[in-house]
Amino acid sequence: MTKNKRQTNPLPCKICEKEPRCGPTSSYCRQCANMKHNEWQKKRYHSDPEFRQYHLSDCKKWRKNNPDYIKAYKERQQVLKPKTPKTLHPCEVARQNGEKYYFPNKPCKRGHLTLRRVSDGYCVECDLKTRRERYANKNS
């Protein structure tokens, strides 16, 4: 015994013109039909207070009947996507190893891609430049 497949209309969708229409009498593919329905729902929700009230009460009723849904959903997500271990910033790695300098992932605000101090994160090249400028101003 074979299952009946949902009939599709061979004509392209009126909106995206790519997918075949989702039913023999439909004008839209499944994605476009869902998009149109969601747009209609949003407009109706904002313009019709009775529809909004019904929607909110329906949501409350569903949450009351499914109190553990969020907890179960989060557990399912953790099983599907286990947490990846957090990668430490190079500064944190250097601090843990007792080093004074670290090599950053991105350049400083002046564009230098050189070592930085662990203590304050200051670029060594910028520090050298400012020291030279201060020394030049002091002795001039």
N, C-alpha and C positions, 0 to 999 in steps of 0.2 A: 504494500500500500504506500503510495507516495503522498507527501504533504502538498497541499495547495500552496503554490507560491503567490505572493501578493502581485497582482497585475500592475504593470507600469505602462505608462503612456509613452510611446516612442518619441513623441515630440519633445523638444527642449523646453526647459523652464522659462517662464516669461521674464523672470528677473535676471538670473545669472546666465541663461542661454547655454549652459554647459551640460548639466545633469538632465537625465530623463525625468519626466513628471512622475510623481509618486503614485498616482492612481489613474484609472481609466477616464475619470471625469475631472481630474485635478489640473490646475494651470501651473502649479509650482512643484519644484523638487522638495524633498523632505526638509533640507536645511532652510530653504527660503520660506517654506510654509511655517516652520517653527519660528523663524525670525519675524515673519508677519504677525503670527499669533502673539509673540512676546511684545511687540510694539503695540498691538491692539490692547493687550492686557495692561500695559503701562499707562496708556492714554485713559483707559476706562478707570483704572485705579485712582488716577489724579483728578478725573472729572466727575466721577459718580460716587458720592459719599456712601450710598447703600452698598455698592459693590465693594468698596474699601472695607466697610464694616464686616461684610460677609467674609471677605478674604482674611481679615485679622482674626475673626472668631474661628474660622476654619483652621488657621495656623495654630491657635491656642489649643484647639481640640486635638489636633494631630500631636502637638508636643506633650499634651496630657496623656494620650494613649501610647506614646513612644518615649518614655522618660529616659531610657538608657541609650537612645540612639547615638548621641554625640560621643559618649564614652566608647561604645562599640565601634563607631566610625573611626575614631582616633586609634584604637587598638588595631583595626584592620589596616590603617595607613602605615602604622609602625611595622607591621608584618610585611607589607608590600615594599615599603621603602625604609630599610633600617637606617638609623642616623649615622651619618658619616662623621668620623672623628674630626673635631675642630682643629684646623691647622693654625699653629701659632705664628704670630708676626715675627719677623726676623729679630726685632729688638727684644722680644720676650725670650727667644731662644738664646740670644747672646747674654741676656741678664741671668738666665738660669745657669749658663755655663761659666759665669763670672768674668765675661769679657768686657772690655771697655768700649769697643767699637763694633758696629754691625754694618752690613751692606744692605741698603734699602731696596724695596721692590720698585719704587718710582723715584724720579728725580726731585730735588728740592725746588722751592719756589723760583730760584734763579736758574734752574735747569741743570744743576750739577748731579751727576750720578756717581758719587763717591761715598766714602765711609761717613757714618754719622756716629755721634757719641751716644752711648746707652743712657747716660745720666740725664741728658736733656733733649736728645734727638736732633741736635744741631749739626748741620753739614760741616765737615772738616774744611772743605774748600772755602765756604763762606766765612768761616771763622778766621782762616788764614788771611783772607782778603780784608776783612774788617780790622784785624790786628795791624796789617801793613798800612792801611789808611790812617788809623789812629796814630801809629808811630810816625808816619810822614807829617801829619798835622801837628804833632807834638814838637817835632824837631824843626819845623819851618818857622 
